[in-house]
Amino acid sequence: MSPVASKRNGEADQLSVRREKGKVWSHIRKKWLVETPEETVRQEYLCVLVNEYGFDPAQMEEEMEVTGRGSGHARADFVIWRTIRDKSDKKNPLIIVECKSDNVTIKPEDYGQGDNYSRLTNARFFVTHNSRETRYWRVLHEKMPKSLEEISNVPHAEASDKEIAELISKLKTFKEDEFADLLHQCHNVIRNREKLDPAAAFDEIAKILFVKVAVEREMKKRRERNNLFTVEFLDSQRLTDDPLGELFKRTKKIYKDDKIFEDDEEIRLRPATGREIVKLLERYNLSDTSEDIKGIAFERFLGRTFRGEIGQFFTPRTIVEFMIRMMDPKEGNVICDPASGSGGFLIRFFEIVREQILTDADAEYQTFKASVEQKSLSEVKKAEILREKFAEIQATLDQQKKGTRLWNLANRWDASQQPT
């Protein structure tokens, strides 16, 4: 009986990572593998695929060689079929999953690899994953390779054809022009219906955007599939006259420690107006849209809407990139932008240094790994040494722990903590 189908006290058993004497059990390959940090990432994500998405290990393959012209010996971490029968009948799979090293920033070339694997197998979706981020993609088979469309999730095991189609069509990440245009549409709705001045209308949009991000983050945190930021949900809340206002109250509690909103602050829009804004925004995924795209969109929207009347003029992002690169930012540097606007310089500086730190950590691990591989030790002993080193490196990257490299980057600079 499969882990998904078996029952305990009326509930499905949860698949868990099994470890024993430096080895980890592969539920798909049915054998013990040496537990390297890379294998840990893979087996932990398998548990997510089983426990949270409902897939059966029997409908998956692990470390599967993807055959095809020019593919060489490319192997996909996970290949997932729609059903066990589809797998046994050698039909095209549904999803390809690529797991990456934890300290590697997932880049477009990694998406290209997954896109290539998906096209070779004719899969409809692929996932790039490490413990820092998971991103989901729809494979556009009708277009040229690398014509990718990022989406908010991949189908669960029991998803119907209709649900898969709906997943593809909604909760897409923004492209900068889309977001700027949509902000302008929202602004026009509020100004036309509520007769607010531009600044007041923008303030109401900002509140609703915070509600949207809060809902998306809760969905991701709790692995919920029910999206509260939809017209369908608002219309179902018959016990309150202002369901969007109730979501805003919950949002204020979530951001209470950040002191963004006043205690008595509320959305000052009629419910019908708020409903129209939700209708415009509901199909997009704001929290997974990159900070850079959001910044560019806000700049374009503000520039077009206010045209300098609130004193905001923005440096083009190509110039931002050139200036930051010219500065050659390094870990430990301090950047000061007294007229930060949408924070373009600060965000790009932060992104570059964060990537440097993670790349440096990965290089340290890979160098150590290469030295361990040269030693005359058992594979189990080598894996044990690698796990210890990996944990040591990861401890220096804990952004929640004061004094670590990422904490120092993300928090107020303290000259007393810097090396002389």
N, C-alpha and C positions, 0 to 999 in steps of 0.2 A: 504494500500500500504506500502511495506517495506521501511526502510530507504535507502536501496541500490537501489531499483527500482524507488523511487520517484525522481522527477526532479524539479530543480529550475534554471531558466535562462539557460536551456539546459544542466546543469551539475547535477550529483547525489548529493543529500543532504549528508552532513557529520554528522555522528552520534556523539553526544557529551554527556559528563557526565552531568546528570541533578541532581541538589541538591536543597533541600528545607527543611528548619527547622531541620537541623541535620540529614537528611536522603538522601540517594542516590537511584536513580531509576534503577532497574534492567530491561534492555530492553529485556532480555530473559525470566525472570520469570514474568514480567509485574506486578511488585509490588515495593513499597518503602521498602528499607532496611536501618537499622541504619548504618550510615557512619563511620565505624571504619577505621583506617589506612589500615588494611588488605583488607577491602572491596573496598577502593579507588584504590588500586593497581589492583584489579580484574576488576573493571568497566572501568578504564582507558585503560587496555589492551584490553578489549572488543572493544573499539573504534578503536584501532589499527587493530584488526582482521577484522572489518567491513570496515573502511575507506581505509586502505592500502592493505589489502589482498582481499577485495571484498566479504567476507562471509556475508550471511544474518543471522540475529539473529534467524530466523525461522529454520535454518539448524544446530542449536547448542543447547546444553543443558548446564546448569550451576549448579554446586554443585551436580552432578549426582552421585548417589551411584553405585559403580562398583561391580557387583555381581560375585561370583565365589568362588571356594574352597579356604579357608584360607584368603579371602579378608576382612572378618569382615564387618565393616561399612565404608570402604574406599570410599571417594568421590573425584571425579575429578573436578577441577575448571571449565574446559570447555571440552566438548566433541563435536567434529565437524564432520559432515557427508559431503560426497562429494556433495550431493544435498538435497533439502528439501524432495524429494520423497524417497531417501535412508533412511532418518530419519524416515519418516512415515511408511516405509516398514520394519523398524527395522533391516536394514542391518548393517554390520560392519562399524564403523566410520572410518574416514581418519586420524584424528589428536586428540591427548589428550594433554591438556595444564595444567600444574601445576604452580600456582603462589606461590612465597615464600616471606617471610618477607624481606623488603628492606635491612636490615642490617645483613642478614645471607649470608655467603659465600656459594654459591651453591656447594655441595660436591657430590662425587660419590654415596652416599646413596640416595641422592635426584634423581639422574638419575635412580637408581634402582627402586625407587617408581614409577616413570613415566613409566619405562620399564614394571613393573608389571601390572600397569593399562592398558597399551597398549596391553599386551599379553592377559589379561582377556577379552578385547573388540575386539581383533584382529585388532587394529588400526595400520596403517603403519608408522606413525610418532608421535613423542611427543615433547613438548616444555617445558623447565623450564624457568621461568621468574620472575624477580623482576625488580625494576626500575634501578638497577645498571647493570644488565646483562641479556641477553636473549640467550639461547643456544638451538640448534635444533638437533634432533636425528632421525635417521632411525632405525626402529625396525627390527632386523634380526630374523624373525619368524622361519627361517630354522635352526637357531642355538640355543644353550642353553640360558636361561635367563642371562641377564647382558652382552651378547655379543653385545655391542652397537657400532654404527658407527655415529660419529658426522658429520653433514653436515652444509652447510652455511645458509640454510633457509628451510622453508617448502613451499609446493605448494600454489599458489594463487587460488582463487575460480574458475577461468576459465581455470585452467591448464588442458591440455589434458593428456592422458595416456603417450604420447611420451614425453611431457615436464616434467612430473613427473619422468619418467625414466632417462631423461637427468639430472634432478636436483640431483637424487641419485648418478649419476655417476661422477659428477664434483664438483669442489669447496669443496673438503673434507679438513678437517684440517690435518696437517702433523702429522705423528708419527716420533719420533726422527731418526730412521734408514732411513725412507723414505727421510726425508729432507736432511740428511747428504749425502746419495747416490745421490740425485738429484743435490745438490750443486756440487758434484764431476763431474757429467755428464755435467753440465753447464760449469764448469771450463775446462773440456777436449775439449768441442766444441770451446770455445774461443781460447784456446792455439793452437789447431790444425788448426783452420781457420785463426786466426789473428796473430799467431806466437808471442804472447805476453809472457813475463816472468810471473811466477806464481803470483807475487804480483800485477802486472798490470792487469792480467786477473781477479783476485779476486776483484780489485777495480771496474771493469766494472760490475761484477755480483752484487756488492753492490748497484750500481746506479739503476740497473734494479729492484732489490728487493725493493728499496725505491719507485720506480714508482708503483710497484704492491700494496704495502701497501697503498699508496696515493689513488689509484683507488678504492681499497676495502673500505677504510674509507669514501670516497665520496659516494660510492654506499649505504653504511649503513646510512650515515648522511641524504642523500636525498631520501632514500628508493627507489633507482633506481634498475631496474632489468637488465638494459643493461650494461654488463661488457665490459669496454674498453680494458682490459688487455687480449685480445684474438687474435689469428691469424686471425680470421674472421673479427674483427674490423680493424686490421692493413691493411689487404688486401682490405678493402672497402675504405680506405683513398687514393683515386687516385690523389688528388690535391697536395699531398706532397710526396717527394721521401723518407722521413725519418719520418714516423708516430710515431715510438717509441721515436725519438728525440724530437718530439713535445710534447709527453706526459711527457718527462723528464723536459722540460721547465715549464710545468704546475706544476710538482712536486717540482721544485726548488722554485716556488712562495709560495707553501703551507708550505715549510720548511724554508722560508726566515728568520724568526725570530730566528730560531735555529742555523743559521750560519753553516749549515752542508756543503754546497756547495759554491764554488767560483762563482761569477757572470758569468764568461766566461766558466764555466765547462760544458762539454757535454759528451754524450755517444760516445766513440771513437770505435765504431764497425760498420762494414758494415751492411746495413739494413737486408740482408739475414741472417747474424749471429744473430742479435737481434731478428729476427723473430723466429729462431730456439730455442732461450732461452725462449721466450714467450710461444712457443709451449710446452716446457718441464714443465713450471711452471703454465700454465693457469688453470689447473683443481684443483689446491689446494688453500685453503684459508689461507694466511699467517698471516693476521692481527688477526684472531681468534685463531691461534695456540699459545699455552701458551709460556710465556717468558722462562720458564725453558726448554721446549722442543727445542726452538730455540737456546738457549745457549748451550745445550748438542750437538745439531747437528753441530753448528759452531765449537765447540771444536773438534769433531770427524773429521769433514771435514778438518780443519786447521792442525790437528795433522797428518792426512794421507797425505795431500797435501804437507805440508812444512817440516814435520818431524824434527821440531826444528830449521830449518835454519833461521827462523825469530825470534828466541828466545822466542817462545811461548810454554809453557808446562802447562797443565791444571790439576787441582785437580779433581779426579773422584767425581761425584755428590753424591755418597754414603758417601764419606768422608766429602764433603761440608755439607751435611745434618747432619751428626754426630757432626761436629765441631760447627755448628750454634746452634743445639739443646743443646749441652753441655754448650754453653755460656748463654743459657736461655734468649734470647733477650726480652727486655721490652720497652714499650713506653718511650721515653726520653733518651734512651741509644744512644751512638754515636758509629758507626762502621767505622773503617778505614782500607782499603785494598789498600796499595800503589802499589801492582802489581795485579790489578784487572782482567786483561785479558778480558774474556767475561763477567765479572761481576757476576759470579756464587754466590759468598759469599754475595755480596751486594743485589742481586735480592732476594735470599732466605731470608735474614734478613728482607728486606722490606716486602715480602709477609707474613711472620709470624707475624710481628708487625701489619700490616694492618688488618689481620684477627683477631688479638687480639682486636684491637680497635673496629671493627665492631661487634664482639661477645660481647664485653663489653657494647656497645651501645644497642644491642638487649636485653641483660640481664637487663639493666637498665629499658628499656621500659616494658619488660615482668613482672618485679617485680612491677613496678608502676601499670601496668594493673591489676595484681592480687589484689593489694590493693584497686583499684577503684571498682573492681567487688564485694568487700565485703560491699560497702557502699549502703545505702538505697536511691538510686537515680533512676530516670527514665533511660531507655536504651539510650534515646536521649542525656540526660545530661552526662551520662557516656562516650558516644562516643565523645561528644564535649571536655570533659576533656582529653580523650586519644589523640584526634587530636592535641590539643595544646601541650601536652607533646611530642608527636612524632615530631612535627615541631621544637620544642626546641632542641631535641636531634639531628635531622637532620642538624640543623644549625651548630652544632659543627663538622660535618663531611664533610662540603663543601670544596672540595679540591681546588677550585678556590679562596676561600676567605682566605686572609692572617690571620694567627694566629689560624686557626682551627686545630683540631687534625690531620687530614689527610694532610692539607697544611704543617704543621710543619714536618710531616714525609717525605713528598715528596720534600721539599726544603732545602736550606742550613741551617745548624744548627746554632743557635744564642744563645750563652751562657747567654746573658742578658735576654732572654725570659724564661729561665728555672727556676723552683722553687728552692729555696735554701734548 
